[in-house]
Amino acid sequence: MLTAVPDADKHVLAHVFKIETDPYIGRLAVFRVHQGRLTPNMQLYIGDGRKPIKPAHLYMLRGKTQTEVQEAIPGDICAVARIEEIQFDQILHDSPEDSHLHTRSLELPLSVFGLAVMPKKRQDEQKVSDVLHKIAAEDPCFHIEHNAQTNETVMRGLGEMHLKAILDKMASQYKIDLDTHPPSVPFRETIAAKAEGHSRHKKQTGGAGQFGEVFLRIEPLPRGKGFEFVDAVKGGTIPSQFIPSVEKGVRNVLETGFVAGFPLQDVRVTVYDGKTHPVDSKDVAFMSAGRKAFIDALAKARPIVLEPIVNVEIVTPEEKMGDIAGELSAHRGQIRGSDSPRPGLLQITAQAPLSELEQFPARLKSITAGRGSYSLEFSHYEPAPAQLQQRLQAAHRPQAEAE
């Protein structure tokens, strides 16, 4: 392991430990010089990047004031402005030979608390996106996610107070007001039995018609295996050029779900037979036939809703162990083990359904008087309880009927 030497005559090594945005200068990359001597317009490399940069100005930070300087030596904390390529925790150096150097990985707290956000004014959507990504670049414990299935933008941080501070900053500094709500739980659907499906798509208009017929079978896959599409057609009963259209029709159903509107997974679909017409067979016909055949099979395959199960790690005062155990048990959680990282504290490992943990941060804070902490990590999917499946199906039914 290479150790930097505080020698101004050696190669430059500087560590970027903060990104911030100044209202007048713009984006600032703040770094500490560990080795070498930096000057304005000096050629520098960012991490393992091949393209050099030449910062025109070098600033010394003094509170809210930036003073331009002509030199930085080991021990100095300085900043360069308006260089978008520089990111948090990168190494700046002046020699391509040092491109492999990096610092020890920082152990940052997990960003587990989430809020789905939406601008109150539709015209602010792009501005909100830009500001959120700007804040994410400044704060390594703040992350932005976009859930394509629920069409939600979710911001994640260390806790309720962390995200409240960011929302207050957006309102005061950027004049942006957001509506917030808990993120939707990413339920999934699958099947519990094998089944076969069939559909014939036939449409005759004044001119050329449409014709496509598909026979397929479906079967469940082990949890976490995703989706498989198998072409088992023999003798050209479905010409090879139409097989992708059949798969496209099947995938349309995968995305929209069958039971409660959630994506389908852990399913194998095998197309094994069909019929074609020399004139009327078209891609659109086989896409429609594939979609309807898949729906026909799903109705017979005991479709179910899956819920995400997460690993929960809780650090709490020892005397609160009973209260935490009761809280987890009341929300379908199961304790897997415990340890004592230091006297007076317990580290509890457990598993629980994500849907049951919406109010857990507030409950943990109340139980432990603010002394408890937790982290979440996705573990696996498993079938949701019957009552929950019925609620989700009932909530989806009006939308399905409208479509």
C-alpha positions in Angstrom: 0.0 0.0 0.0 1.4 3.4 -1.0 1.4 6.1 1.6 1.4 9.8 0.5 4.5 11.8 1.7 3.9 15.5 2.6 6.6 16.6 0.2 5.9 19.5 -2.1 8.6 18.3 -4.6 6.9 14.9 -5.3 4.0 14.0 -7.6 0.7 15.7 -6.8 -1.8 13.7 -4.8 -4.9 15.4 -3.6 -8.2 13.9 -2.2 -11.6 15.4 -3.1 -13.6 15.1 0.1 -16.5 17.6 -0.6 -18.6 18.9 -3.4 -20.6 22.0 -2.9 -22.4 24.7 -4.9 -21.6 28.4 -4.4 -24.4 30.7 -5.6 -21.8 33.0 -7.4 -18.9 30.7 -8.4 -20.9 27.6 -9.1 -19.9 24.0 -8.4 -16.8 23.7 -6.2 -14.7 20.6 -5.7 -13.0 20.8 -2.3 -9.8 18.8 -1.7 -6.9 18.4 0.6 -3.4 18.3 -0.8 -1.4 15.3 0.6 1.6 15.4 -1.7 3.1 17.7 -4.3 2.5 21.3 -5.3 -0.6 22.6 -7.1 -0.7 25.8 -9.2 -3.4 27.4 -11.5 -3.5 26.0 -15.1 -1.5 22.9 -14.0 -2.4 19.7 -15.9 -4.1 17.3 -13.6 -5.8 13.9 -13.9 -9.0 12.7 -12.1 -8.7 9.2 -10.8 -8.0 6.8 -13.6 -9.3 9.3 -16.2 -7.1 9.7 -19.3 -8.2 13.2 -20.2 -6.4 15.9 -18.3 -7.9 19.0 -16.8 -6.4 22.5 -16.3 -8.1 24.4 -13.5 -7.7 28.1 -14.3 -8.3 29.2 -10.7 -7.3 27.8 -7.3 -9.3 28.9 -4.2 -8.6 28.9 -0.5 -11.9 28.7 1.4 -12.5 30.9 4.4 -16.1 30.5 5.6 -18.3 31.7 2.8 -15.4 33.6 1.2 -13.2 32.1 -1.6 -9.8 33.7 -1.9 -7.8 33.0 -5.1 -4.3 31.6 -4.4 -1.4 30.8 -6.7 -0.1 27.7 -4.9 -1.2 24.9 -2.7 1.2 22.6 -0.8 0.7 19.5 1.4 -1.8 20.1 4.2 -3.7 22.9 2.3 -7.4 22.6 1.8 -8.4 24.2 -1.5 -11.1 24.1 -4.2 -11.4 24.3 -8.0 -14.6 25.6 -9.6 -16.9 24.6 -12.5 -15.3 21.2 -13.4 -18.2 18.8 -13.6 -16.0 15.7 -14.1 -14.7 15.9 -10.5 -16.7 13.8 -8.1 -16.7 13.1 -4.4 -13.9 10.8 -3.0 -11.7 11.0 -6.2 -8.0 11.5 -6.4 -6.4 14.4 -8.3 -2.8 13.7 -9.5 -0.4 15.1 -12.1 1.0 11.8 -13.5 -0.7 9.1 -15.6 1.5 6.6 -13.6 -0.6 7.4 -10.5 -4.0 6.6 -12.1 -4.3 3.4 -10.1 -4.1 5.2 -6.7 -7.2 5.5 -4.5 -8.0 6.1 -0.9 -9.5 3.5 1.5 -13.2 3.1 0.9 -15.3 5.3 3.2 -17.8 3.4 5.3 -20.9 5.7 4.9 -24.2 5.0 6.7 -26.8 3.4 4.5 -29.5 5.7 3.1 -32.6 3.7 4.1 -35.3 6.3 4.8 -37.2 7.2 1.6 -39.8 9.7 0.4 -41.4 9.8 -3.0 -41.5 13.4 -4.3 -43.4 15.3 -6.9 -43.3 19.1 -7.7 -46.4 21.0 -6.9 -46.1 22.8 -10.2 -45.8 20.6 -13.3 -43.5 23.1 -15.0 -40.9 22.6 -12.2 -40.2 18.9 -13.1 -36.9 19.6 -14.9 -35.8 22.1 -12.3 -36.5 19.6 -9.5 -34.5 16.9 -11.2 -31.5 19.2 -11.7 -31.6 20.4 -8.1 -32.0 16.9 -6.6 -29.0 15.6 -8.6 -27.0 18.7 -7.6 -27.7 17.9 -3.9 -26.9 14.2 -4.4 -23.5 15.2 -5.8 -22.9 17.3 -2.6 -24.1 14.8 -0.1 -22.8 11.2 -0.4 -25.5 9.9 2.0 -28.3 11.3 -0.2 -29.5 9.3 -3.2 -32.1 9.7 -6.0 -34.0 6.7 -7.5 -36.6 6.6 -10.2 -39.0 3.6 -10.1 -40.2 3.1 -13.7 -43.0 0.7 -12.6 -44.6 3.2 -10.2 -43.3 6.3 -12.0 -42.0 7.7 -8.7 -39.0 9.7 -8.0 -37.7 8.6 -4.6 -35.1 10.4 -2.5 -33.3 8.5 0.2 -31.4 9.7 3.2 -30.3 8.8 6.7 -33.6 9.6 8.4 -36.6 11.9 8.6 -34.6 14.9 9.8 -32.0 14.5 7.0 -34.6 14.6 4.3 -36.5 17.4 6.0 -33.4 19.5 5.9 -33.0 18.9 2.2 -36.7 19.8 1.6 -36.2 23.0 3.6 -33.1 23.8 1.6 -34.9 23.3 -1.7 -37.8 25.5 -0.6 -35.6 28.4 0.7 -32.6 28.3 -1.6 -34.2 27.1 -4.9 -37.8 28.2 -4.3 -39.2 24.6 -5.0 -42.1 23.2 -3.2 -42.7 19.4 -3.3 -45.5 17.0 -2.4 -44.2 14.0 -0.6 -45.5 10.5 0.4 -44.0 7.2 1.4 -42.6 5.2 -1.6 -44.8 2.5 -3.1 -43.8 -1.0 -2.1 -42.4 -2.9 -5.1 -44.7 -5.9 -5.1 -44.3 -8.5 -7.8 -46.5 -11.3 -9.3 -45.8 -14.9 -10.2 -47.5 -18.2 -10.8 -47.8 -21.3 -8.6 -48.7 -24.0 -11.1 -48.1 -25.0 -14.7 -50.8 -24.2 -17.4 -51.4 -23.9 -21.1 -52.8 -21.1 -23.1 -54.2 -20.6 -26.6 -55.4 -17.7 -28.6 -56.3 -17.1 -32.2 -56.2 -13.5 -33.5 -58.3 -13.1 -36.6 -59.4 -9.8 -38.1 -60.9 -9.2 -41.5 -61.3 -5.8 -42.9 -62.0 -4.5 -46.5 -58.4 -5.2 -47.5 -55.8 -7.6 -46.2 -56.8 -9.2 -42.9 -54.8 -10.3 -39.8 -54.3 -13.8 -38.6 -52.1 -15.5 -36.0 -52.7 -18.4 -33.7 -50.5 -19.3 -30.7 -50.3 -22.3 -28.3 -48.0 -21.9 -25.3 -47.3 -23.4 -21.8 -46.1 -21.6 -18.7 -44.4 -22.9 -15.5 -43.0 -21.3 -12.4 -39.3 -20.8 -12.0 -37.3 -20.8 -8.7 -37.6 -17.5 -6.9 -35.3 -14.8 -8.3 -34.8 -16.4 -11.7 -36.7 -13.8 -13.6 -38.2 -14.7 -17.0 -37.4 -17.2 -19.7 -38.9 -17.4 -23.2 -38.5 -20.7 -25.0 -39.1 -21.3 -28.7 -40.1 -24.9 -29.1 -42.1 -24.6 -32.4 -41.5 -27.5 -34.7 -42.1 -27.8 -38.4 -42.4 -24.0 -38.9 -46.1 -23.9 -37.7 -45.1 -20.3 -36.6 -42.5 -18.9 -39.0 -39.3 -17.8 -37.2 -39.9 -14.1 -38.2 -43.0 -14.0 -36.0 -41.5 -15.5 -32.9 -40.2 -12.1 -31.6 -43.7 -10.7 -32.0 -45.1 -13.5 -29.8 -42.4 -12.7 -27.2 -43.2 -9.0 -27.4 -46.9 -9.8 -26.7 -45.9 -11.9 -23.7 -43.6 -9.2 -22.3 -46.4 -6.6 -22.5 -48.3 -8.7 -19.9 -45.1 -9.2 -17.8 -44.9 -5.4 -17.4 -48.5 -4.8 -16.5 -49.2 -7.9 -14.4 -52.3 -10.0 -14.2 -53.5 -10.1 -10.5 -52.9 -6.6 -9.1 -51.0 -4.6 -11.7 -47.5 -5.5 -10.6 -44.7 -6.9 -12.9 -44.6 -10.7 -13.3 -41.4 -12.6 -12.6 -40.1 -16.2 -12.1 -42.0 -17.5 -15.1 -40.9 -19.6 -18.1 -43.1 -19.3 -21.3 -42.7 -22.0 -23.9 -44.3 -21.5 -27.3 -44.7 -24.9 -28.9 -47.4 -24.6 -31.7 -49.5 -22.3 -33.8 -51.0 -21.6 -37.1 -50.3 -19.1 -39.8 -51.8 -17.7 -43.0 -49.8 -17.1 -46.2 -51.3 -13.7 -46.7 -52.9 -12.4 -43.5 -50.2 -13.3 -40.9 -48.5 -10.2 -39.6 -46.4 -9.2 -36.6 -49.3 -7.4 -35.0 -51.4 -10.5 -35.2 -48.9 -12.7 -33.5 -48.2 -10.1 -30.9 -51.9 -9.9 -30.0 -52.2 -13.7 -30.1 -49.1 -14.2 -27.9 -50.5 -11.7 -25.4 -53.9 -13.2 -25.2 -52.5 -16.8 -25.0 -50.3 -15.8 -22.1 -53.3 -14.2 -20.3 -55.3 -17.4 -20.9 -52.6 -19.5 -19.3 -52.1 -17.1 -16.4 -55.8 -17.5 -15.4 -55.2 -21.2 -14.9 -51.8 -21.1 -13.3 -52.8 -19.9 -9.8 -51.2 -16.4 -10.0 -50.1 -14.9 -6.7 -48.6 -11.6 -5.4 -45.1 -11.6 -4.0 -43.9 -9.1 -1.4 -40.3 -8.0 -0.8 -38.7 -9.3 2.4 -35.8 -7.2 3.8 -33.0 -7.9 6.2 -33.2 -5.4 9.1 -30.2 -4.6 11.4 -31.2 -2.6 14.5 -28.8 -1.2 17.1 -30.7 -0.4 20.4 -30.0 0.0 24.1 -30.1 -3.4 25.8 -33.1 -2.6 28.0 -35.2 -2.0 24.9 -34.7 -5.5 23.5 -38.2 -6.7 24.6 -39.9 -3.7 23.1 -38.1 -4.1 19.8 -38.9 -7.8 19.6 -42.6 -7.1 20.2 -42.6 -4.4 17.6 -41.1 -6.7 15.0 -43.4 -9.5 15.9 -46.5 -7.3 15.6 -45.4 -6.5 12.0 -44.7 -10.0 10.8 -40.9 -9.7 11.5 -38.7 -12.5 12.7 -35.5 -12.0 14.8 -32.6 -14.0 13.4 -30.0 -13.2 16.0 -28.4 -10.6 18.2 -25.0 -9.5 19.3 -23.4 -6.9 21.6 -21.1 -4.5 19.8 -20.3 -2.8 23.1 -21.6 -2.8 26.6 -25.1 -1.5 26.9 -26.0 -1.9 23.2 -27.6 -4.7 21.3 -27.3 -5.3 17.5 -30.4 -7.2 16.4 -30.7 -8.9 13.0 -34.1 -9.7 11.7 -36.2 -10.2 8.5 -39.5 -8.4 7.9 -41.9 -7.5 5.0 -41.0 -4.1 3.6 -44.7 -3.2 3.5 -44.8 -3.4 7.3 -41.9 -1.0 7.9 -43.4 2.3 6.6 -43.7 3.8 10.1 -40.8 1.8 11.6 -38.3 4.8 11.8 -40.8 6.8 13.9 -41.6 3.8 16.1 -38.0 3.0 16.7 -37.2 6.6 17.6 -40.1 6.6 20.1 -39.2 3.2 21.7 -35.5 4.1 22.1 -35.9 7.8 22.8 -33.8 8.5 19.7 -30.9 6.3 20.6 -31.7 3.5 18.2 -30.6 3.1 14.5 -31.4 0.7 11.8 -30.5 -0.3 8.2 -32.4 -2.3 5.6 -31.2 -4.5 2.8 -33.3 -6.4 0.3 -33.4 -10.2 0.8 -35.9 -11.9 -1.3 -39.5 -12.2 -2.4 -42.1 -14.5 -0.9 -45.9 -14.9 -1.3 -47.9 -12.2 0.4 -50.6 -13.2 3.0 -54.0 -13.9 1.5 -55.6 -10.8 3.0 -53.0 -8.5 1.6 -53.3 -10.1 -1.8 -57.1 -9.6 -1.7 -56.6 -5.9 -0.8 -54.1 -5.3 -3.6 -56.3 -7.1 -6.1 -59.4 -5.1 -5.0 -57.4 -1.8 -5.3 -56.3 -2.7 -8.8 -59.8 -3.9 -10.1 -61.2 -0.4 -10.9 -58.2 0.5 -13.0 -58.2 -2.9 -14.8 -62.0 -2.5 -15.6 -61.4 1.0 -16.9 -58.7 -0.3 -19.3 
